[in-house]
Structures are given as structure tokens and as C-alpha cells.
């Protein structure tokens, strides 16, 4: 499918001439604005964004979410590229009194191509349930770190159902997921999907599970009779799992902190959280395959024998706003200066998304690189410096020590004993107090937990634990 149609404005859901408010002033929101301006299809009343002050010079008004109820419009079009964050936005709109019928959103499209055939459709003959039983279907949301946590759960699941064949649908980054899970022989296919295909096929599988990036699980379909070849305990385990996830009754409209705190008090972490008292996940170790085909490409980069890696985009947000766990860019710049002063022979490599802001003074910018290549870069680094996030979890599994900046997320839940976990002050671990997990619980524009971590403090920890 031509990529220019993947994020087309939802013309089919908005009548021509309607007065429209766009929620999200980021890249996709501006793309929608361009399409509206070009086609004159409807009237743009303005945009809404949590970081509205950033867009004061925009050619159209950008409002704070708190004033939506004062505006006059026919529809609110949510400008998000994927499912992550959609429930937070819908909760905000609900609080502002926007009725369900006025909320419009559409994610990545699957459009017909080649005169009627659908390029992204999968023939049912290629799906796991058509090849063998028991077949398991998993729909997951989240990012790199979440995929690593869930992989540990999948390995545990397969331990009791070794003959199963598994299909996985994810909300984004299927190529990354294929790389991470390439060593799991039970997987039949991995595809991007926002839930529509999952809902259409879930009843055809012996087991269907949806797993959120926040560590919550739901049993959406279960046919015990299709697990005759498995461990006799497995059917009872899934029945218990279904019961306990229903009792938990998690809703993203509810602040998550209560459930997270309950899990922490029970000694659980981001891996063992999927036990639900049924499975036996007690370690934090997950195998991460390194694609040998990318080894030579890594060596061709000539990053040097002694280099460290760094990333500053772990705090990226879907609507382009700053999240509470972000560390100021100027602090990264200052940290690079300190590292250069103390270790002049050390090379610094920046990893991250292609659109990540470059850190001045870095020796090598490896932004937007293929995930398999980034794995090799991380695996061969002396250490990695980052905010708690996906690359930290990846590096930790690859055996690379990390200096990790912790603020609103729980060190006990997301931390590794072998890393150097850095915190400052007394205000921490508020993630999930509000339904918007990105929100500082105290409403601070410069959250004390992250802004209290100075470059000098990080440098002090590096000097204490590292000798060149």
C-alpha cells in the first residue's frame, strides 16, 4: 500500500462542511490540517494539545484540553498514529462533556490495492488455527520494553503448551517484534493490527489473549477442548487466569497506581506481573537474538573499541507533549561535555528514533537505524545512559550495564539490580496516579524527580562505577 494513504484524514466519518476540532497538534495533526486546507472539505475550528503553549505561533488556534467544553464544534478528530494513548484522550474528552458520537478517530489504514486485492490481508490458510491446534492468538500494545516483558510470559506459556502455534498482532513496530521474537519457533506470524483482525478471528483459536503495554492481561477466547495434547494442568491454569484477570477488572479509565502498588507490595515486577498467581515467572532474563547478518554492518560503522551509548527520546509522547519522565535536553548536552572532559578517549554514540533531537557533542549519531543493527551497537557498548525505557530493558538483556535515570516510574518494578539506578530528591514513582500516565502528579511543568537529577550527579555515578 502507498504510505501516503496510511494516515489519511477520516473523510468517510466526517460529513462535508462540518466544524472540526483536531485533538493532537503533532505531526499527524498538522498532516490532517494540510489535507483539510487543500480539499476545503470541512472547517477547522482549531486544535487541542496538552502542550498548547508550544504552538502559540501556529496559523490556527491551539487550545488546552481543559477548555474543550467552551468550544463549538461538530466533531473532535483524534490525531494519533496508533492505539497507545487513545483511552487517555477519550477519557479527557469525556470529562469535557464531548459525547461519544462526536469523537472520530482512525489509525493506520488497510486500503485495497491492485484493483481489489488487499495487500495487508492474510489468507485464513496462513493463520495458525488453519495449520494446527492448539493455536494461540495474542494481541499486544506497547513498545520495546513491553515486548521484552511479554516475551518472558510467552516463553512461560509455551512451556505448558509446547505444541502450540502462535499468531501475534501488535499495535505498532511489527518489524522490531519479529526481530525480538525470531528465536521462538512456535510463532507462526507477527503482524501490525489495531484490533480489528484480532476481533474478527479470536474465536477460531484455542486461546486468545490481549496484553497491554501497562502489564495487564485479558482472556478474550478459550476453547479447553483444543488443548488435549498439552500439560493437563494447562486448562485449569488458563481458567484460573481468566477468573483472576476478570476480578482485577482493569480499566484504563482508572488510575493504574493502585494496581501497580498492589503488585509491588506482593513483590512483583514488570516480568512477574503476568503470573497472576498462575505462572512461575521469577526471573528477569529474556533471550535477545542477535541477527548475524547485521554483524558486518555493525563492524563497518567503526564506532571504536571503547564507546558508550546514550538516548534522549525515552520520553517521547504520541501527541508530541513532554512526559513526566523526560530529562531536559540541555542536561544531556552538559553530560556529554563532562564525559568528554573526564574520558577524552571514549566515543559517545546516540541511539534513538530518526526524529530524536541530536545531542550536541556526540561522536556518532545512530538515529533511526534498523533495530537489528541497534541491537549490535548496544550489545558492544561499554555502558548505556538513558531514562528508564525500552532501550534500557534491551541493553540490560544484552548484558550491557546501564546508568538509568528514574523519576515517575517505579525502580522496584522496572529496575535491574545490575544497573546503576539514579534518583534525586524525595518525590518519585507517581506514574499512574492519574489516568494519563504521562502526567506529573503534582502538575509540575518541570517535574522535580527528573529535573533534580543533574548532569553532575550522573557523572559522579559514572566515575564511581567506571574506570577507563
C-alpha positions, -999 to +999 in steps of 0.1 A: +000+000+000+012+035-008+023+050+025+007+084+016-027+069+023-019+053+056-027+083+077-055+100+056-079+123+073-111+103+082-132+118+054-156+089+055-165+096+092-169+134+089-197+149+068-186+176+044-188+211+058-186+201+094-169+222+120-139+201+133-116+203+162-084+182+159-070+167+191-032+165+188-011+192+172+018+170+164+030+156+131-003+138+123-025+167+134-006+190+110-010+165+083-047+165+088-047+203+088-029+203+054-054+179+039-083+200+052-067+232+038-061+215+004-095+200+000-116+226+018-137+196+029-146+209+063-139+238+087-111+236+111-121+253+144-087+247+159-065+221+176-062+208+211-029+198+227-016+193+262+015+212+252-006+240+236+018+268+246+043+253+223+021+263+193+014+299+201+027+309+166+006+284+147-016+298+119-047+284+137-056+284+174-043+256+196-063+251+228-057+234+262-078+203+267-094+220+297-113+245+275-128+220+251-162+223+268-162+261+259-158+255+221-184+250+195-178+221+170-195+191+153-167+166+157-134+161+175-109+142+153-082+125+173-048+127+156-029+096+169-009+072+148-016+042+169-037+028+198-013+039+226-028+069+243-063+067+228-080+058+260-064+087+278-076+111+251-111+097+252-112+100+290-102+137+287-129+143+261-155+125+283-146+147+312-150+178+290-185+166+281-179+155+245-205+129+236-193+096+220-209+103+187-188+134+182-155+116+187-138+104+155-105+085+151-089+062+126-054+047+128-032+031+101-054+022+071-056-010+052-067+001+018-074-020-013-047-021-039-041-038-072-078-034-083-094-050-053-069-072-036-059-061-001-022-060+002-023-064+040-049-091+042-038-125+054-055-156+039-070-177+066-050-206+054-019-188+066-032-183+101-022-206+129-056-221+136-058-233+100-025-251+103-027-269+136-043-268+171-038-257+197-035-223+182-029-192+203-036-156+193-021-127+211-028-090+206-003-067+223+002-030+227+033-012+239+069-005+230+102-023+231+103-027+268+068-041+269+076-065+241+105-078+262+084-083+293+057-101+273+082-123+257+091-138+291+054-145+296+051-161+261+080-184+269+063-195+301+030-200+282+048-223+256+064-242+284+030-257+293+017-258+256+049-268+237+029-280+207+010-247+202+013-225+171+010-188+178-001-157+158+007-122+172-009-089+163+007-057+176-003-021+176+030-009+161+066-019+153+060-054+140+095-055+125+110-049+159+088-076+173+098-101+146+135-094+155+129-098+192+109-130+189+128-146+160+141-173+182+106-186+193+099-215+170+062-216+180+054-183+164+036-185+130+033-148+121+036-113+135+016-085+120+006-049+127-030-047+137-051-023+157-075-049+170-099-053+140-083-085+127-079-098+162-116-094+170-125-110+137-105-142+143-101-146+180-129-172+184-112-195+159-082-200+182-079-223+212-068-193+232-069-155+226-052-131+249-049-093+247-020-078+266-015-041+272+018-024+275+010-014+310+012-050+322-025-060+321-038-091+305-073-103+294-085-137+282-108-130+253-113-165+240-107-200+254-116-235+240-103-260+265-111-290+243-084-279+218-056-283+244-058-321+248-022-325+238-009-301+264+001-304+301-031-315+319-026-285+343-027-260+315-065-259+311-070-253+348-043-226+348-060-207+319-094-210+337-078-195+368-060-168+348-093-158+332-110-156+366-083-135+381-080-111+353-117-106+354-116-100+391-089-074+386-113-056+363-087-033+350-098-002+330-076+024+316-101+050+327-090+041+363-057+054+377-032+025+375-012+033+406-034+013+429-029-019+409+008-012+405+013-006+442-006-038+450+018-057+427+048-041+442+037-049+477+033-085+465+069-085+453+061-084+416+080-066+389+074-059+352+081-095+343+065-115+371+034-092+369+020-117+343+020-145+368-015-137+383-007-164+408-009-190+380+025-190+362+060-192+377+080-162+363+106-154+390+135-141+369+141-111+347+160-128+320+149-130+283+170-142+254+176-115+228+187-129+194+214-110+175+210-113+138+244-124+125+236-108+091+240-074+107+273-081+125+294-070+095+273-039+090+279-031+127+316-035+123+316-013+092+304+016+113+338+017+130+325+031+163+357+023+180+367-003+206+356+018+235+323+036+232+292+042+252+256+047+241+231+073+251+194+080+242+173+110+250+139+100+234+126+076+260+101+103+270+085+105+236+047+110+236+021+103+210+007+139+210+042+155+209+040+167+245+067+163+272+061+134+295+070+134+332+099+111+329+117+132+303+152+146+312+160+182+298+179+181+266+204+207+280+213+181+307+222+156+280+244+182+263+261+191+296+266+154+304+283+148+271+307+177+279+315+162+313+321+127+298+344+142+272+364+161+298+368+131+320+372+104+294+386+121+262+394+087+246+358+075+249+334+077+220+297+085+225+270+071+203+235+084+203+207+059+196+170+066+191+143+074+167+151+092+134+132+123+147+150+124+180+168+157+188+205+154+183+227+158+214+255+183+207+290+169+211+281+132+204+306+114+182+282+092+163+245+097+156+229+063+151+193+076+149+166+058+130+188+028+124+174-007+118+165-024+151+188-054+144+217-030+139+209-011+171+210-044+190+246-050+179+255-014+188+240-018+223+255-052+229+290-040+222+288-008+242+308-004+275+276+010+291+244+028+282+229+061+297+192+067+295+159+075+311+140+043+321+126+029+289+128+004+261+165+007+252+174+002+289+155-030+290+170-041+257+206-032+268+201-050+302+191-082+285+221-079+261+244-077+291+253-041+288+253-022+321+231+009+322+230+042+341+193+047+344+175+079+354+144+071+374+116+096+382+079+088+380+083+051+372+090+026+399+126+014+404+114-017+423+091-026+394+112-016+363+147-016+377+176-042+374+199-049+403+229-050+380+223-014+367+232+019+383+198+034+390+198+071+397+172+091+416+173+126+432+151+142+459+122+126+477+094+128+451+093+097+429+071+070+415+038+088+407+033+071+373-004+060+371-018+083+398-038+099+371-054+081+341-029+100+320+002+080+328+024+109+314+011+134+339+032+146+368+011+140+399+019+175+412+012+192+379+048+205+377+060+217+343+095+207+354+089+175+374+111+176+405+121+140+402+137+143+368+149+179+369+166+172+403+189+147+386+218+169+375+244+161+349+270+163+377+252+137+397+251+113+368+288+120+361+296+113+397+279+079+395+297+071+362+331+079+378+323+058+408+315+027+388+336+030+357+373+032+351+388+036+316 
